[in-house]
Amino acid sequence: MELIKEDDGLEPVSPSGQYLNSKVMSVSILGILELQIPIDDSQAMSFFSDIFLPINPRFSSIMVTGEKGARKWKKVGVNMENHVHVPSFSSPKGSSSPSENDSFLKSYISQIAMQPFPQGQPLWEIHIIKCPTSEAQETLIFKLHHALGDGYSLVAALLSCLQRADDPSLPVTSPSVKKFSSANKDDRNIGLRKVVSRCFSPLVNTVRDFGWSLLKSTCVKDDLSPIRSGSESLQPFSVSTITFSLDQIKEIKSRLRVTVNDVISGVIFLGTRLYMQRVSTNSNLSTNSTALVLLNTRNLRDYKPVRDMVRPNSESPWGNHFAFLHVPIPKVKPSDSQFSDPLKFVYKTHEVIKRKRSSFGVILTGKLLEIMQKCRNAEAVAKHISRTARNSSMGISNVIGPINKLSLANHPLRGVYFTVAGIPWSLLITILSYAGNLRVAVGAEQGFIDSELYNHSLLDAFDMILRDACQKQ
């Protein structure tokens, strides 16, 4: 990292930006855009330089260190040729089929995910895959360092330079997110016991959640299992995707009176236990396995223009504003190897997340990281976060996407998904909604997790939950 003597007037790097780009960990977000038609090279370069680059000053800045050790963003010139890459895939047969290109693309994503960003230039890259796959005519991969912003910020950046495919003059719309409320809204007859319970429950939940989070980040590790190898270092991983219908998910949500996130998490947890059973007939389905669920801590849920996000005191600020929730994966009794009650995974998840949201454990954990940053340094915080991830079994990140189909420079997008690189998990599930579908990307440690079997287990879990939900009146 460049060392400078004069750093007056430079924008400071946020605390989260510092520990996400440290010696201990360097985390990146990979956004994959699937184009329905090929894009011309000159048109693509013009789009990147004239529309993408000006979105945020950080896209043309590098991270530097001042004399006192403080990190700042320093504006630099950008050579687009250093950031835009067009790899060539060759087949022994001369021309490759879409299925062969699928394998090439998967290997390429795994390769660039493990590569560090070059020093001395802004922390982003774009890769243009100019060969047809089973999902797209061409594929764009945006690799953006997490220090630039979280998933919310980077999706907002992409949305600001894309247009609606049906009518570019209309604004891109995202689904409205309403807070879940109980069906029984008549609180007039609440008894004294319930009033006392409502007053003390947040306090009890806060103590329990913060204490458990602290233990999970220090000395309590999940059991080794078919989804947790226990590796102390980053391992190569492969990315595969499956698609669910949002209408069907909303049908389940309505019948079970839960949230969309509860349904998604329930499907993932049931699918994970199914996978553990299928990959090893002797697998213990009662292992202590925990998912770290990333939570957006902004007050607003809809996307705002980037120009509003970068303003001081913005209600929906740019940057990294997220926290982790430790959510245990429901256990399965040995007597229930047939998974007789799939819906319990949804209900149990709903109960746990609702309780955790009612506590201040996440806020206290954030304050702890701030204290660690001030009293020690960013490297200490990075070690704490890395250890928290290693002690858990999997990660889950869910980002809300647009309702409309989009286009990039008049090139329609067939699909969009993302993944995260640089965190020592054996299994990472990332979810993005787009145009009526939910795209689930499975990042799985190569040589340890059978991605195909895991994906089939997720699909079977969804069918089981959908079937049982539709039988409820």
C-alpha positions in Angstrom: 0.0 0.0 0.0 1.4 3.4 -1.0 2.8 5.6 1.8 2.3 9.3 1.5 3.5 12.3 3.5 0.8 14.8 2.7 -2.7 13.5 3.2 -4.6 16.7 4.0 -7.9 16.9 2.1 -8.1 13.2 1.3 -11.2 11.2 2.2 -10.6 8.8 5.1 -11.2 5.2 4.6 -14.0 3.9 6.9 -13.2 1.5 9.7 -15.0 -1.3 7.8 -13.1 -0.5 4.6 -9.8 -0.9 6.5 -10.4 -4.3 8.0 -12.0 -5.6 4.8 -8.8 -4.8 3.0 -6.1 -5.9 5.4 -3.3 -8.4 5.7 -5.6 -10.8 7.4 -8.5 -10.6 4.9 -9.3 -9.1 1.5 -12.9 -9.5 0.6 -14.4 -8.9 -2.9 -17.9 -9.0 -4.4 -18.3 -10.6 -7.8 -21.4 -9.5 -9.7 -22.3 -11.7 -12.8 -24.5 -10.2 -15.5 -25.8 -12.5 -18.2 -26.4 -10.8 -21.5 -29.0 -12.0 -24.0 -27.0 -10.6 -27.0 -23.2 -10.0 -27.6 -21.8 -6.6 -26.8 -19.4 -4.7 -29.0 -16.0 -4.1 -27.4 -15.9 -0.4 -28.2 -19.5 0.1 -26.9 -18.5 -1.8 -23.8 -15.4 0.3 -23.1 -17.4 3.5 -23.7 -20.0 2.3 -21.2 -17.4 1.5 -18.5 -15.5 4.8 -18.9 -18.4 7.2 -19.4 -21.1 5.7 -17.2 -19.7 3.2 -14.7 -16.5 5.0 -13.7 -18.1 8.4 -12.8 -20.7 6.8 -10.5 -18.5 7.2 -7.4 -15.1 8.8 -6.7 -13.9 5.6 -5.1 -13.9 3.8 -8.4 -11.0 6.1 -9.4 -9.2 6.2 -6.1 -6.6 4.0 -4.4 -6.1 3.3 -0.7 -3.0 5.0 0.7 -1.5 5.3 4.2 -0.5 8.6 5.7 2.4 9.3 8.0 0.3 8.7 11.1 -1.0 5.4 9.8 -4.4 6.6 8.8 -5.7 5.2 5.5 -7.2 7.6 3.0 -8.7 7.5 -0.5 -6.4 9.2 -3.1 -7.8 10.1 -6.5 -5.8 8.8 -9.4 -6.0 8.5 -13.2 -7.6 5.3 -14.5 -6.2 3.3 -17.4 -9.3 1.2 -18.5 -7.1 -1.4 -20.1 -5.7 -2.3 -16.7 -9.3 -3.0 -15.4 -11.2 -4.5 -18.3 -10.2 -8.1 -19.3 -11.3 -10.2 -22.1 -10.1 -13.8 -21.6 -10.2 -16.3 -24.4 -11.4 -19.9 -23.9 -10.1 -22.6 -26.3 -11.4 -26.1 -26.7 -9.4 -29.0 -28.1 -12.1 -29.4 -30.7 -11.7 -25.9 -31.9 -15.2 -24.7 -31.1 -16.8 -25.3 -27.7 -20.5 -26.0 -26.8 -22.4 -23.9 -24.3 -22.1 -26.7 -21.7 -18.3 -26.7 -22.1 -18.3 -23.0 -21.8 -20.3 -23.4 -18.5 -17.3 -25.3 -17.1 -14.9 -22.7 -18.5 -16.9 -19.9 -16.9 -17.1 -21.7 -13.5 -13.3 -22.3 -13.5 -12.6 -18.7 -14.5 -14.8 -17.3 -11.7 -13.0 -19.5 -9.2 -9.6 -18.3 -10.6 -10.2 -14.6 -10.4 -12.0 -14.9 -7.1 -8.7 -16.1 -5.5 -6.5 -13.5 -7.2 -5.6 -10.3 -5.2 -6.1 -6.9 -6.8 -3.0 -5.4 -8.3 -1.3 -2.8 -6.1 -1.4 0.9 -7.0 -4.7 1.0 -8.9 -8.4 1.3 -8.0 -10.0 -1.8 -6.5 -12.2 -3.1 -9.3 -12.1 -5.2 -12.4 -14.5 -6.1 -15.2 -14.2 -9.4 -17.2 -16.0 -9.9 -20.5 -16.7 -13.5 -21.3 -17.3 -13.5 -25.1 -18.6 -17.0 -25.5 -22.1 -18.4 -25.2 -23.1 -20.4 -22.1 -26.3 -22.2 -21.4 -27.5 -19.0 -19.6 -26.2 -16.2 -21.8 -24.7 -15.1 -25.1 -22.0 -13.2 -23.2 -21.2 -12.7 -19.5 -19.9 -9.7 -17.7 -18.2 -10.2 -14.3 -17.8 -7.1 -12.1 -15.2 -7.8 -9.4 -15.4 -5.0 -6.8 -13.5 -4.9 -3.5 -15.7 -4.9 -0.5 -13.8 -1.9 0.9 -15.6 0.2 -1.9 -19.0 -0.7 -0.4 -21.3 -3.5 0.6 -23.8 -5.4 -1.6 -26.5 -2.7 -1.1 -24.1 0.1 -2.3 -22.7 -1.9 -5.2 -26.2 -3.0 -6.4 -27.3 0.6 -6.2 -24.3 1.6 -8.3 -25.1 -1.0 -11.0 -28.8 0.0 -11.0 -27.8 3.6 -11.6 -26.1 2.7 -14.9 -28.7 0.2 -16.1 -32.1 0.8 -17.7 -35.4 -0.9 -17.9 -35.5 -3.2 -20.9 -39.1 -2.5 -21.6 -38.9 1.3 -21.5 -35.5 3.0 -20.6 -37.3 6.3 -19.8 -39.0 4.7 -16.8 -37.3 4.3 -13.4 -36.0 1.0 -12.2 -38.2 -0.3 -9.4 -37.4 -2.6 -6.5 -39.9 -4.5 -4.4 -41.1 -2.7 -1.3 -40.1 -4.4 2.0 -42.6 -4.2 4.8 -41.8 -5.2 8.4 -43.5 -8.3 9.4 -46.4 -7.9 11.8 -48.3 -10.5 13.7 -51.8 -11.4 12.4 -53.3 -10.4 15.8 -53.1 -6.7 15.8 -55.6 -6.2 18.6 -53.4 -5.3 21.5 -56.1 -3.7 23.7 -56.5 -6.8 25.9 -52.8 -7.4 26.6 -52.4 -8.6 30.2 -49.8 -7.4 32.7 -47.8 -10.6 32.2 -47.4 -9.8 28.5 -46.5 -6.2 29.2 -43.8 -7.2 31.6 -42.6 -9.9 29.2 -42.4 -7.3 26.3 -40.3 -5.0 28.5 -37.8 -7.6 29.7 -37.6 -9.8 26.7 -35.4 -7.4 24.6 -33.0 -7.1 27.6 -32.7 -10.9 28.1 -32.4 -11.4 24.3 -29.7 -8.8 24.1 -27.6 -10.4 26.9 -28.0 -13.8 25.4 -27.3 -12.8 21.8 -24.3 -10.6 22.5 -22.8 -13.2 24.9 -23.3 -16.0 22.3 -21.9 -13.9 19.5 -18.8 -13.2 21.6 -18.3 -16.9 22.4 -18.8 -17.9 18.7 -16.2 -15.3 17.7 -13.6 -16.5 20.2 -13.7 -20.0 21.6 -16.9 -21.9 20.5 -16.6 -23.6 17.1 -19.2 -25.4 15.1 -18.8 -29.1 14.8 -16.9 -30.4 11.8 -19.4 -31.7 9.3 -20.0 -32.3 5.5 -20.4 -28.5 5.2 -17.5 -27.4 7.4 -14.0 -28.6 6.6 -12.4 -26.7 9.4 -9.7 -25.3 7.1 -7.9 -22.3 8.6 -7.0 -20.8 5.3 -8.9 -19.7 2.1 -9.6 -22.6 -0.2 -10.6 -22.5 -3.9 -14.3 -22.6 -4.4 -16.7 -23.1 -7.3 -19.9 -21.2 -8.0 -23.1 -22.7 -9.3 -26.7 -21.3 -9.3 -30.3 -22.4 -9.1 -33.5 -20.3 -9.6 -36.7 -20.2 -7.6 -40.0 -18.4 -8.5 -40.7 -15.4 -6.3 -44.4 -16.0 -6.8 -44.1 -19.5 -5.2 -42.0 -18.1 -2.4 -44.6 -15.4 -1.7 -47.3 -18.1 -1.8 -45.4 -20.0 1.0 -44.9 -16.7 2.9 -48.6 -16.0 2.8 -49.8 -19.4 3.9 -47.2 -19.7 6.7 -47.6 -16.0 7.8 -43.8 -15.4 7.8 -41.4 -13.3 5.8 -39.8 -14.0 2.4 -36.4 -14.2 4.2 -37.8 -16.8 6.6 -38.9 -18.9 3.7 -35.6 -18.6 1.9 -33.6 -19.4 5.1 -35.9 -22.3 5.9 -35.3 -23.8 2.4 -31.5 -23.4 2.8 -31.4 -25.0 6.2 -33.6 -27.9 5.2 -31.6 -28.4 2.0 -28.4 -28.3 4.0 -29.6 -31.0 6.4 -30.8 -33.1 3.4 -27.3 -32.7 1.8 -25.6 -33.8 5.0 -27.7 -36.9 5.1 -27.2 -37.7 1.4 -23.5 -37.1 1.2 -22.9 -39.5 4.1 -25.5 -42.0 5.3 -23.8 -42.0 8.7 -23.8 -38.2 9.0 -25.0 -36.7 12.3 -28.0 -34.5 11.6 -27.8 -33.0 15.1 -24.4 -31.3 14.6 -23.9 -27.8 16.1 -24.0 -25.9 12.8 -24.4 -22.2 12.6 -25.0 -19.8 9.7 -23.8 -16.3 9.7 -26.6 -14.3 8.1 -25.6 -10.8 6.8 -28.0 -8.1 7.9 -28.3 -4.7 6.2 -28.4 -2.2 9.1 -29.7 0.8 7.1 -33.1 2.2 8.1 -34.3 2.3 4.5 -34.8 -0.9 2.5 -35.4 0.6 -1.0 -32.5 1.8 -3.2 -31.6 5.5 -3.5 -29.7 7.2 -6.2 -25.9 7.1 -5.6 -25.8 10.9 -5.6 -28.0 10.8 -2.5 -26.2 8.0 -0.9 -22.8 9.8 -0.9 -24.2 13.0 0.6 -23.3 13.7 4.3 -25.8 12.4 6.8 -27.7 10.4 4.1 -30.6 8.3 5.4 -29.3 5.5 3.1 -25.5 6.0 3.1 -22.9 4.6 0.8 -20.4 2.2 2.3 -20.4 -0.9 4.4 -23.4 -0.9 6.8 -24.0 -4.6 7.7 -23.9 -6.9 10.6 -23.9 -10.7 11.2 -26.6 -12.7 12.9 -25.6 -16.1 14.3 -28.5 -18.4 13.3 -28.3 -22.1 14.3 -29.3 -24.6 11.6 -32.2 -26.6 13.1 -31.2 -30.1 14.2 -32.9 -33.3 13.0 -33.6 -36.1 15.5 -32.2 -39.6 14.5 -35.8 -40.8 14.6 -36.8 -38.3 11.9 -34.5 -39.3 9.1 -37.4 -38.9 6.6 -37.8 -35.1 7.5 -41.5 -35.6 8.4 -42.0 -31.9 9.2 -40.2 -29.6 6.6 -42.1 -26.5 7.7 -40.5 -26.6 11.1 -37.3 -25.3 9.4 -39.2 -22.2 8.3 -41.0 -21.7 11.6 -37.9 -22.2 13.7 -35.9 -19.8 11.5 -38.7 -17.2 11.8 -38.7 -17.5 15.6 -34.9 -17.2 15.9 -34.6 -14.2 13.5 -37.6 -12.4 15.0 -36.1 -12.8 18.5 -32.6 -11.6 17.4 -34.1 -8.6 15.7 -35.8 -7.6 18.9 -32.5 -7.5 20.8 -29.6 -5.0 20.7 -27.0 -7.7 20.3 -26.1 -6.7 16.8 -25.6 -3.0 18.0 -23.4 -4.1 20.9 -21.3 -6.3 18.5 -20.8 -3.3 16.3 -19.7 -1.2 19.2 -17.3 -3.9 20.2 -15.7 -3.8 16.8 -15.4 0.1 17.1 -13.7 -0.3 20.4 -11.3 -2.9 19.0 -10.5 -0.6 16.1 -9.7 2.4 18.4 -7.8 0.5 21.1 -5.9 -1.8 18.7 -6.1 -1.5 14.9 -7.9 -2.7 11.8 -5.8 -5.9 11.7 -7.2 -6.9 15.1 -10.8 -6.4 13.9 -10.0 -8.4 10.7 -8.7 -11.3 12.8 -11.9 -11.2 14.9 -14.2 -11.3 11.9 -12.1 -14.0 10.1 -12.2 -16.1 13.3 -16.0 -15.6 13.6 -16.4 -16.8 10.0 -14.1 -19.8 10.5 -16.0 -20.9 13.7 -19.3 -21.0 11.8 -20.4 -23.5 9.2 -21.7 -21.3 6.4 -22.6 -17.7 5.3 -25.8 -16.4 3.8 -26.2 -13.0 2.1 -29.5 -11.8 0.6 -29.8 -8.7 -1.6 -33.0 -7.3 -3.0 -32.9 -6.7 -6.7 -35.1 -5.0 -9.3 -38.6 -6.1 -10.3 -38.1 -5.1 -13.9 -35.9 -6.7 -16.5 -32.9 -4.5 -17.2 -30.5 -3.7 -20.0 -26.9 -2.5 -20.2 -26.4 -0.1 -23.1 -29.4 -1.6 -24.8 -28.2 -5.1 -24.2 -30.9 -7.0 -22.2 -29.9 -8.9 -19.1 -31.2 -12.4 -18.9 -30.0 -13.0 -15.4 -28.0 -11.5 -12.5 -26.3 -13.1 -9.5 -23.4 -12.5 -7.2 -21.0 -14.1 -4.8 -18.4 -13.1 -2.3 -14.7 -14.1 -2.2 -12.1 -13.8 0.6 -14.0 -15.2 3.6 -12.9 -18.6 5.0 -16.2 -20.5 4.6 -16.6 -24.0 3.1 -20.2 -22.9 2.0 -21.6 -19.5 1.1 -25.1 -18.9 -0.2 -25.8 -15.6 -1.9 -29.3 -14.6 -3.0 -30.5 -11.9 -5.4 -34.0 -11.3 -6.7 -34.4 -10.2 -10.3 -37.5 -9.8 -12.5 -39.8 -12.3 -10.6 -37.1 -14.9 -9.8 -34.7 -15.6 -7.0 -31.2 -16.5 -8.1 -29.3 -18.5 -5.5 -25.6 -18.8 -6.0 -23.8 -21.6 -4.1 -20.1 -21.0 -3.4 -18.7 -24.4 -2.3 -15.2 -25.4 -1.3 -13.7 -27.4 -4.2 -12.9 -31.0 -3.4 -15.0 -30.9 -0.2 -18.6 -30.1 -1.1 -20.5 -31.7 -3.9 -22.1 -28.7 -5.5 -24.4 -30.7 -7.8 -25.7 -32.8 -4.9 -26.1 -29.7 -2.7 -28.1 -27.9 -5.4 -30.4 -30.9 -5.9 -30.9 -30.9 -2.1 -32.0 -27.3 -2.1 -34.5 -27.9 -5.0 -35.9 -30.9 -3.1 -36.2 -28.8 0.1 -38.1 -26.1 -1.7 -40.5 -28.7 -3.2 -41.1 -30.3 0.2 -41.8 -26.9 1.9 -44.0 -25.7 -1.0 -46.0 -29.0 -0.9 -46.6 -28.9 2.8 -47.4 -25.1 2.8 -50.0 -25.5 0.0 -51.8 -28.2 2.1 -52.3 -25.6 4.9 -55.7 -23.8 5.0 
